[in-house]
Amino acid sequence: MPSTVWPDAQDALKAALDARPGLTGVPVTVGYPAGGPNVEHIWIAGQVTDWTREWETTAVANAPIREEFTLELYVVVSRRVRTFEEVRVRLLAILDEIEAAVTADFTLGGAVAVATLTGGEIQEGIDDERRSGGAELRVRCEADLAG
């Protein structure tokens, strides 16, 4: 029996995103990308938040039987364009692909019982040469460990 499934969930989510045709050419990593993100990049945070576990205690064993946790995803799109709207179009297309990946297989390949995209935040950035858009998304996962 696994002691936790969140590493499997991270890997399964990465595989699901790598397989999406609308994300061809967009790097997907687990953990912050070495050297920083590319012009377009998705990374699944190495940290896991809101991790809770239920335990079953008997006369002979004390074992986890269920866990819940949140995976955090970060998306960046950066362009040499004049308006944020031009960045927003691509950012929304990437977000649509992420949503499609999670809803197409809400078990993340069997790694969890259910994964739900629960929301996030959108940011805008600008420097002398580029405009960028970013998103922070949360995927809430529930897993049965006593299987």
Stockholm file with secondary structure:
# STOCKHOLM 1.0

chainA/1-147         MPSTVWPDAQDALKAALDARPGLTGVPVTVGYPAGGPNVEHIWIAGQVTDWTREWETTAVANAPIREEFTLELYVVVSRRVRTFEEVRVRLLAILDEIEAAVTADFTLGGAVAVATLTGGEIQEGIDDERRSGGAELRVRCEADLAG
#=GR chainA/1-147 SS CCSCCHHHHHHHHHHHHHTCGGGTTCCEEESSCTTCCCSEEEEEEEEEEEEEEEEEECSSCEEEEEEEEEEEEEEEEEESCSCHHHHHHHHHHHHHHHHHHHHHTTTTTTTSSEEEEEEEEEEEEECSSCEEEEEEEEEEEEEESCC
#=GC SS_cons         CCSCCHHHHHHHHHHHHHTCGGGTTCCEEESSCTTCCCSEEEEEEEEEEEEEEEEEECSSCEEEEEEEEEEEEEEEEEESCSCHHHHHHHHHHHHHHHHHHHHHTTTTTTTSSEEEEEEEEEEEEECSSCEEEEEEEEEEEEEESCC
//
